[in-house]
Amino acid sequence: MSRQERKLAYTAWIVVCFVWGTTYLAIRVALESIPVALLAGLRWGAAGALLAAVLPFFGERLPHPRSWGSIAMAGFLMAVVGNGGVVWAEQYVASGLAAVVVAMVPFWTVLIEAVLPRGERLTRRTLIGLSVGFLGIVVLVWPELTMGGYEGRMFFAGVVALQIACLGWALGTSYTKRNAISGSPLGASAMQMLLSGAMLIAIGTATGEWGHLTFTGRTAGAMIYLVLCGSIVGYSAYVYALKYLPISTVSLYAYVNPIIAVILGTLLLSEPFSLRIVLASALVFVGIAVVRWTPKTTATAEIREAEHRAVA
């Protein structure tokens, strides 16, 4: 790897850290006038269409139709359940808090691997990391969970939705690893965005969301940002960084995204920020560090490469 390639790879990693950290704020703003399923569906559908349109310029093409079934399943787990759950939850959970909770994806990945054939078994160190991380989530959300009333119930529902989103993403990464798709990674990504976008738009149509869809200057800008920066630029930078940098280095973005999200939510949306949030976030990050520090099999390490790629 040349010095220039290394420099560009670290630049791409910085882009991933910042851009994917800002998507939580953009989702929160877009929800001001765009319904949940259409927000996620239009985002991924538009991103997939744009990416598919530029594939020929990179000498790439869409995958053969025989692989569309596997791609659709991965898209359903990652984008529909994963990202769709995050979008729904941000109606009731602050964007910064949502980002911290989504940082739990590595924990769900470990638990899923533990129950799958030939998966990595749980160790004492892993269990300690899981316990510390979940303690952080409890500290983070406990006051809101105990407030009672409609607001408290919907906040609890949002936290549950975020955990389901993490579970969906973890299942999607495990499924993708065990059902590897040959051909162009960019082509497969474009098709995954198109198929998952179509599924989400179908959900929005079935639930009557089109009648509630409106755009303001703020929400249109947020949607454009999610399509261009959050989906296309962020993912392309992620792929480039993975090509030239160690996985252990690239995966550090999972620590940076919540920090960016909390800062932006506090400054731009006046979301809550306190010593409790700092402490809870620190516990989550320590738990992630302990889990990642656990010796891993090659297969599990490869699965972790893709963590958070579509949730934010």
C-alpha positions as a Markdown table, in Angstrom:
| # | Residue | x | y | z |
|---|---|---|---|---|
| 1 | Met | 0.0 | 0.0 | 0.0 |
| 2 | Ser | 1.4 | 3.4 | -1.0 |
| 3 | Arg | 1.6 | 6.4 | 1.2 |
| 4 | Gln | -1.1 | 8.1 | -0.8 |
| 5 | Glu | -3.5 | 5.1 | -0.5 |
| 6 | Arg | -2.9 | 5.0 | 3.3 |
| 7 | Lys | -3.6 | 8.7 | 3.6 |
| 8 | Leu | -6.8 | 8.3 | 1.6 |
| 9 | Ala | -7.8 | 5.3 | 3.6 |
| 10 | Tyr | -7.5 | 7.2 | 6.9 |
| 11 | Thr | -9.4 | 10.1 | 5.3 |
| 12 | Ala | -12.2 | 7.7 | 4.4 |
| 13 | Trp | -12.3 | 6.3 | 7.9 |
| 14 | Ile | -12.7 | 9.9 | 9.3 |
| 15 | Val | -15.6 | 10.4 | 6.8 |
| 16 | Val | -17.2 | 7.2 | 8.1 |
| 17 | Cys | -16.8 | 8.3 | 11.8 |
| 18 | Phe | -18.3 | 11.7 | 11.1 |
| 19 | Val | -21.0 | 11.0 | 8.5 |
| 20 | Trp | -22.5 | 8.0 | 10.1 |
| 21 | Gly | -22.5 | 9.8 | 13.4 |
| 22 | Thr | -24.6 | 12.6 | 11.9 |
| 23 | Thr | -27.2 | 10.4 | 10.3 |
| 24 | Tyr | -29.1 | 10.0 | 13.7 |
| 25 | Leu | -29.6 | 13.8 | 13.7 |
| 26 | Ala | -30.7 | 13.8 | 10.1 |
| 27 | Ile | -33.2 | 11.0 | 10.8 |
| 28 | Arg | -34.7 | 12.9 | 13.7 |
| 29 | Val | -35.1 | 16.1 | 11.5 |
| 30 | Ala | -36.6 | 14.2 | 8.6 |
| 31 | Leu | -39.2 | 12.6 | 10.9 |
| 32 | Glu | -40.7 | 16.1 | 11.4 |
| 33 | Ser | -42.8 | 15.6 | 8.2 |
| 34 | Ile | -41.9 | 12.3 | 6.7 |
| 35 | Pro | -43.5 | 9.0 | 7.9 |
| 36 | Val | -41.3 | 6.2 | 9.2 |
| 37 | Ala | -41.4 | 3.6 | 6.5 |
| 38 | Leu | -41.4 | 6.1 | 3.6 |
| 39 | Leu | -38.4 | 7.9 | 5.2 |
| 40 | Ala | -36.3 | 4.7 | 5.3 |
| 41 | Gly | -37.7 | 3.4 | 2.0 |
| 42 | Leu | -37.2 | 6.5 | 0.0 |
| 43 | Arg | -33.7 | 6.9 | 1.5 |
| 44 | Trp | -32.5 | 3.4 | 0.5 |
| 45 | Gly | -34.4 | 3.2 | -2.7 |
| 46 | Ala | -33.0 | 6.5 | -4.0 |
| 47 | Ala | -29.5 | 5.6 | -2.8 |
| 48 | Gly | -29.7 | 2.3 | -4.6 |
| 49 | Ala | -30.9 | 3.8 | -7.8 |
| 50 | Leu | -28.2 | 6.4 | -7.8 |
| 51 | Leu | -25.5 | 3.8 | -7.0 |
| 52 | Ala | -26.8 | 1.5 | -9.7 |
| 53 | Ala | -26.7 | 4.3 | -12.2 |
| 54 | Val | -23.0 | 5.0 | -11.7 |
| 55 | Leu | -21.9 | 1.3 | -11.5 |
| 56 | Pro | -20.9 | 1.3 | -15.3 |
| 57 | Phe | -18.4 | 4.1 | -14.6 |
| 58 | Phe | -16.6 | 1.9 | -12.2 |
| 59 | Gly | -16.8 | -1.2 | -14.5 |
| 60 | Glu | -19.3 | -2.8 | -12.2 |
| 61 | Arg | -22.8 | -4.2 | -12.7 |
| 62 | Leu | -25.8 | -5.5 | -10.7 |
| 63 | Pro | -25.6 | -9.1 | -9.5 |
| 64 | His | -27.3 | -11.9 | -11.4 |
| 65 | Pro | -31.0 | -12.4 | -10.5 |
| 66 | Arg | -30.3 | -15.8 | -9.0 |
| 67 | Ser | -28.6 | -14.1 | -6.0 |
| 68 | Trp | -31.4 | -11.6 | -5.5 |
| 69 | Gly | -33.1 | -13.8 | -2.9 |
| 70 | Ser | -30.1 | -13.8 | -0.6 |
| 71 | Ile | -29.7 | -10.1 | -1.1 |
| 72 | Ala | -33.3 | -9.4 | -0.3 |
| 73 | Met | -33.1 | -11.4 | 2.9 |
| 74 | Ala | -30.0 | -9.5 | 4.0 |
| 75 | Gly | -31.7 | -6.2 | 3.0 |
| 76 | Phe | -34.8 | -7.2 | 5.0 |
| 77 | Leu | -32.8 | -7.9 | 8.2 |
| 78 | Met | -30.4 | -5.0 | 7.9 |
| 79 | Ala | -32.4 | -2.2 | 6.3 |
| 80 | Val | -36.0 | -3.0 | 7.1 |
| 81 | Val | -35.6 | -4.4 | 10.6 |
| 82 | Gly | -32.4 | -2.7 | 11.4 |
| 83 | Asn | -32.6 | 0.8 | 10.0 |
| 84 | Gly | -36.4 | 0.8 | 10.0 |
| 85 | Gly | -36.3 | 0.0 | 13.7 |
| 86 | Val | -34.0 | 2.9 | 14.4 |
| 87 | Val | -36.1 | 5.3 | 12.4 |
| 88 | Trp | -39.3 | 4.3 | 14.3 |
| 89 | Ala | -37.5 | 4.5 | 17.6 |
| 90 | Glu | -36.3 | 8.1 | 17.0 |
| 91 | Gln | -39.8 | 9.3 | 17.2 |
| 92 | Tyr | -39.6 | 8.8 | 20.9 |
| 93 | Val | -35.9 | 8.4 | 21.8 |
| 94 | Ala | -33.4 | 11.3 | 21.4 |
| 95 | Ser | -31.0 | 10.8 | 18.5 |
| 96 | Gly | -27.9 | 10.8 | 20.7 |
| 97 | Leu | -29.4 | 8.2 | 23.0 |
| 98 | Ala | -30.4 | 6.1 | 20.1 |
| 99 | Ala | -26.9 | 6.1 | 18.8 |
| 100 | Val | -25.5 | 4.9 | 22.1 |
| 101 | Val | -28.1 | 2.1 | 22.3 |
| 102 | Val | -27.3 | 1.1 | 18.7 |
| 103 | Ala | -23.7 | 0.6 | 19.8 |
| 104 | Met | -24.9 | -2.6 | 21.3 |
| 105 | Val | -24.8 | -4.4 | 17.9 |
| 106 | Pro | -21.5 | -6.2 | 18.7 |
| 107 | Phe | -23.2 | -7.7 | 21.8 |
| 108 | Trp | -26.0 | -9.1 | 19.8 |
| 109 | Thr | -23.6 | -10.4 | 17.2 |
| 110 | Val | -21.7 | -12.3 | 19.9 |
| 111 | Leu | -24.9 | -13.8 | 21.3 |
| 112 | Ile | -26.1 | -14.9 | 17.9 |
| 113 | Glu | -22.8 | -16.5 | 17.1 |
| 114 | Ala | -22.9 | -18.4 | 20.4 |
| 115 | Val | -26.1 | -20.2 | 19.4 |
| 116 | Leu | -25.3 | -20.8 | 15.7 |
| 117 | Pro | -23.6 | -24.0 | 14.5 |
| 118 | Arg | -19.8 | -23.5 | 14.4 |
| 119 | Gly | -20.2 | -20.1 | 16.0 |
| 120 | Glu | -18.0 | -18.7 | 18.7 |
| 121 | Arg | -18.8 | -19.9 | 22.2 |
| 122 | Leu | -19.3 | -17.5 | 25.0 |
| 123 | Thr | -16.4 | -17.0 | 27.4 |
| 124 | Arg | -16.2 | -15.5 | 30.9 |
| 125 | Arg | -14.6 | -12.3 | 29.5 |
| 126 | Thr | -17.4 | -12.0 | 26.9 |
| 127 | Leu | -20.1 | -12.4 | 29.6 |
| 128 | Ile | -18.4 | -9.7 | 31.6 |
| 129 | Gly | -18.3 | -7.3 | 28.6 |
| 130 | Leu | -22.0 | -8.1 | 27.9 |
| 131 | Ser | -23.0 | -7.4 | 31.5 |
| 132 | Val | -21.1 | -4.1 | 31.6 |
| 133 | Gly | -22.6 | -2.9 | 28.3 |
| 134 | Phe | -26.2 | -3.8 | 29.3 |
| 135 | Leu | -25.6 | -2.1 | 32.7 |
| 136 | Gly | -24.7 | 1.0 | 30.7 |
| 137 | Ile | -28.0 | 0.9 | 28.8 |
| 138 | Val | -29.9 | 0.5 | 32.0 |
| 139 | Val | -28.2 | 3.5 | 33.5 |
| 140 | Leu | -28.9 | 5.4 | 30.3 |
| 141 | Val | -32.6 | 4.8 | 30.0 |
| 142 | Trp | -33.7 | 4.1 | 33.6 |
| 143 | Pro | -35.1 | 7.6 | 34.5 |
| 144 | Glu | -37.2 | 7.8 | 31.4 |
| 145 | Leu | -38.4 | 4.2 | 31.9 |
| 146 | Thr | -39.7 | 5.0 | 35.3 |
| 147 | Met | -41.5 | 8.3 | 34.4 |
| 148 | Gly | -44.8 | 6.6 | 33.7 |
| 149 | Gly | -47.6 | 7.8 | 31.4 |
| 150 | Tyr | -47.7 | 7.8 | 27.7 |
| 151 | Glu | -44.3 | 9.4 | 27.2 |
| 152 | Gly | -42.7 | 6.8 | 29.4 |
| 153 | Arg | -44.4 | 3.9 | 27.7 |
| 154 | Met | -43.4 | 5.1 | 24.2 |
| 155 | Phe | -39.8 | 5.8 | 25.3 |
| 156 | Phe | -39.7 | 2.2 | 26.5 |
| 157 | Ala | -41.2 | 1.0 | 23.2 |
| 158 | Gly | -38.5 | 3.0 | 21.4 |
| 159 | Val | -35.7 | 1.3 | 23.4 |
| 160 | Val | -37.2 | -2.1 | 22.7 |
| 161 | Ala | -37.4 | -1.2 | 19.0 |
| 162 | Leu | -33.7 | -0.2 | 19.0 |
| 163 | Gln | -32.8 | -3.6 | 20.5 |
| 164 | Ile | -34.8 | -5.3 | 17.8 |
| 165 | Ala | -33.0 | -3.2 | 15.2 |
| 166 | Cys | -29.7 | -4.3 | 16.7 |
| 167 | Leu | -30.8 | -7.9 | 16.6 |
| 168 | Gly | -31.9 | -7.6 | 13.0 |
| 169 | Trp | -28.6 | -6.1 | 12.0 |
| 170 | Ala | -26.6 | -8.8 | 13.8 |
| 171 | Leu | -28.7 | -11.5 | 12.2 |
| 172 | Gly | -28.2 | -9.8 | 8.8 |
| 173 | Thr | -24.4 | -9.8 | 9.2 |
| 174 | Ser | -24.4 | -13.5 | 10.2 |
| 175 | Tyr | -26.7 | -14.4 | 7.3 |
| 176 | Thr | -24.5 | -12.4 | 4.9 |
| 177 | Lys | -21.4 | -14.1 | 6.0 |
| 178 | Arg | -22.9 | -17.6 | 5.7 |
| 179 | Asn | -24.5 | -16.8 | 2.3 |
| 180 | Ala | -21.7 | -15.0 | 0.6 |
| 181 | Ile | -22.7 | -13.3 | -2.7 |
| 182 | Ser | -20.2 | -13.5 | -5.5 |
| 183 | Gly | -19.6 | -10.6 | -7.8 |
| 184 | Ser | -19.3 | -6.9 | -7.3 |
| 185 | Pro | -19.7 | -5.7 | -3.7 |
| 186 | Leu | -20.9 | -2.3 | -5.0 |
| 187 | Gly | -23.4 | -4.0 | -7.3 |
| 188 | Ala | -24.7 | -6.2 | -4.5 |
| 189 | Ser | -25.0 | -3.1 | -2.2 |
| 190 | Ala | -27.0 | -1.2 | -4.9 |
| 191 | Met | -29.4 | -4.1 | -5.3 |
| 192 | Gln | -29.7 | -4.6 | -1.6 |
| 193 | Met | -30.6 | -0.9 | -1.2 |
| 194 | Leu | -33.1 | -1.1 | -4.1 |
| 195 | Leu | -34.8 | -4.2 | -2.7 |
| 196 | Ser | -35.0 | -3.1 | 0.9 |
| 197 | Gly | -36.2 | 0.3 | -0.3 |
| 198 | Ala | -39.0 | -1.4 | -2.2 |
| 199 | Met | -40.0 | -3.4 | 0.9 |
| 200 | Leu | -40.1 | -0.3 | 3.1 |
| 201 | Ile | -42.1 | 1.7 | 0.5 |
| 202 | Ala | -44.5 | -1.3 | 0.3 |
| 203 | Ile | -44.9 | -1.2 | 4.1 |
| 204 | Gly | -45.5 | 2.6 | 4.0 |
| 205 | Thr | -48.1 | 2.2 | 1.2 |
| 206 | Ala | -49.9 | -0.6 | 3.1 |
| 207 | Thr | -50.1 | 1.5 | 6.3 |
| 208 | Gly | -51.4 | 4.6 | 4.4 |
| 209 | Glu | -48.3 | 6.8 | 5.0 |
| 210 | Trp | -48.5 | 8.5 | 1.6 |
| 211 | Gly | -51.3 | 10.6 | 2.8 |
| 212 | His | -49.1 | 12.0 | 5.6 |
| 213 | Leu | -46.0 | 12.6 | 3.5 |
| 214 | Thr | -45.0 | 16.3 | 3.2 |
| 215 | Phe | -41.6 | 18.0 | 2.8 |
| 216 | Thr | -40.3 | 21.2 | 4.3 |
| 217 | Gly | -37.0 | 22.8 | 3.7 |
| 218 | Arg | -35.5 | 21.1 | 6.8 |
| 219 | Thr | -36.9 | 17.6 | 6.1 |
| 220 | Ala | -36.0 | 17.7 | 2.4 |
| 221 | Gly | -32.5 | 18.7 | 3.2 |
| 222 | Ala | -32.2 | 15.9 | 5.8 |
| 223 | Met | -33.5 | 13.3 | 3.3 |
| 224 | Ile | -31.0 | 14.4 | 0.6 |
| 225 | Tyr | -28.2 | 14.3 | 3.2 |
| 226 | Leu | -29.3 | 10.7 | 4.2 |
| 227 | Val | -29.3 | 9.5 | 0.6 |
| 228 | Leu | -26.1 | 11.1 | -0.6 |
| 229 | Cys | -23.9 | 11.3 | 2.5 |
| 230 | Gly | -25.3 | 8.7 | 4.8 |
| 231 | Ser | -25.9 | 6.0 | 2.3 |
| 232 | Ile | -23.7 | 6.5 | -0.8 |
| 233 | Val | -20.7 | 8.5 | 0.5 |
| 234 | Gly | -20.6 | 6.8 | 3.9 |
| 235 | Tyr | -20.8 | 3.3 | 2.5 |
| 236 | Ser | -18.2 | 4.0 | -0.2 |
| 237 | Ala | -15.8 | 5.4 | 2.3 |
| 238 | Tyr | -16.4 | 2.4 | 4.6 |
| 239 | Val | -15.5 | 0.0 | 1.8 |
| 240 | Tyr | -12.4 | 1.9 | 0.8 |
| 241 | Ala | -11.2 | 2.1 | 4.4 |
| 242 | Leu | -11.7 | -1.7 | 4.9 |
| 243 | Lys | -9.6 | -2.3 | 1.7 |
| 244 | Tyr | -6.5 | -0.6 | 3.0 |
| 245 | Leu | -6.8 | -0.5 | 6.8 |
| 246 | Pro | -6.9 | -3.3 | 9.5 |
| 247 | Ile | -10.4 | -4.3 | 10.6 |
| 248 | Ser | -9.5 | -3.4 | 14.1 |
| 249 | Thr | -8.8 | 0.1 | 13.1 |
| 250 | Val | -11.9 | 0.6 | 10.9 |
| 251 | Ser | -14.2 | -0.8 | 13.6 |
| 252 | Leu | -13.3 | 2.0 | 15.9 |
| 253 | Tyr | -15.9 | 4.1 | 14.1 |
| 254 | Ala | -18.4 | 2.4 | 16.4 |
| 255 | Tyr | -17.0 | 4.3 | 19.3 |
| 256 | Val | -17.0 | 7.7 | 17.5 |
| 257 | Asn | -20.5 | 7.6 | 16.0 |
| 258 | Pro | -22.4 | 7.9 | 19.3 |
| 259 | Ile | -20.1 | 10.8 | 20.5 |
| 260 | Ile | -20.9 | 12.7 | 17.3 |
| 261 | Ala | -24.6 | 12.0 | 17.6 |
| 262 | Val | -24.8 | 13.0 | 21.2 |
| 263 | Ile | -22.9 | 16.3 | 20.6 |
| 264 | Leu | -25.0 | 17.2 | 17.5 |
| 265 | Gly | -28.3 | 16.3 | 19.3 |
| 266 | Thr | -27.4 | 18.4 | 22.3 |
| 267 | Leu | -26.2 | 21.5 | 20.3 |
| 268 | Leu | -28.8 | 21.5 | 17.5 |
| 269 | Leu | -31.9 | 19.8 | 18.9 |
| 270 | Ser | -31.4 | 20.7 | 22.6 |
| 271 | Glu | -31.5 | 17.0 | 23.5 |
| 272 | Pro | -30.7 | 16.0 | 27.1 |
| 273 | Phe | -27.1 | 15.8 | 28.2 |
| 274 | Ser | -25.8 | 15.0 | 31.7 |
| 275 | Leu | -23.2 | 13.2 | 33.7 |
| 276 | Arg | -25.4 | 10.2 | 33.8 |
| 277 | Ile | -25.4 | 10.0 | 30.0 |
| 278 | Val | -21.6 | 10.3 | 30.0 |
| 279 | Leu | -21.3 | 7.5 | 32.6 |
| 280 | Ala | -23.7 | 5.2 | 30.8 |
| 281 | Ser | -22.0 | 5.8 | 27.4 |
| 282 | Ala | -18.6 | 5.0 | 29.0 |
| 283 | Leu | -20.0 | 1.7 | 30.4 |
| 284 | Val | -21.3 | 0.8 | 27.0 |
| 285 | Phe | -18.0 | 1.5 | 25.3 |
| 286 | Val | -16.1 | -0.4 | 28.0 |
| 287 | Gly | -18.4 | -3.4 | 27.4 |
| 288 | Ile | -17.7 | -3.2 | 23.7 |
| 289 | Ala | -14.0 | -3.0 | 24.2 |
| 290 | Val | -14.1 | -6.1 | 26.5 |
| 291 | Val | -16.2 | -8.0 | 23.9 |
| 292 | Arg | -13.9 | -7.1 | 21.0 |
| 293 | Trp | -10.9 | -8.0 | 23.1 |
| 294 | Thr | -12.1 | -11.5 | 23.5 |
| 295 | Pro | -10.2 | -13.9 | 21.2 |
| 296 | Lys | -12.2 | -14.5 | 18.1 |
| 297 | Thr | -12.3 | -17.1 | 15.3 |
| 298 | Thr | -11.6 | -16.0 | 11.8 |
| 299 | Ala | -15.2 | -16.4 | 10.8 |
| 300 | Thr | -16.4 | -14.2 | 13.7 |
| 301 | Ala | -13.8 | -11.5 | 12.9 |
| 302 | Glu | -15.0 | -11.4 | 9.3 |
| 303 | Ile | -18.6 | -11.0 | 10.5 |
| 304 | Arg | -17.7 | -8.0 | 12.7 |
| 305 | Glu | -16.3 | -6.2 | 9.6 |
| 306 | Ala | -19.8 | -5.2 | 8.5 |
| 307 | Glu | -21.2 | -4.0 | 11.9 |
| 308 | His | -23.5 | -0.7 | 11.8 |
| 309 | Arg | -23.1 | -0.5 | 8.0 |
| 310 | Ala | -26.9 | 0.0 | 7.4 |
| 311 | Val | -28.4 | 0.7 | 10.9 |
| 312 | Ala | -27.4 | 4.4 | 11.0 |
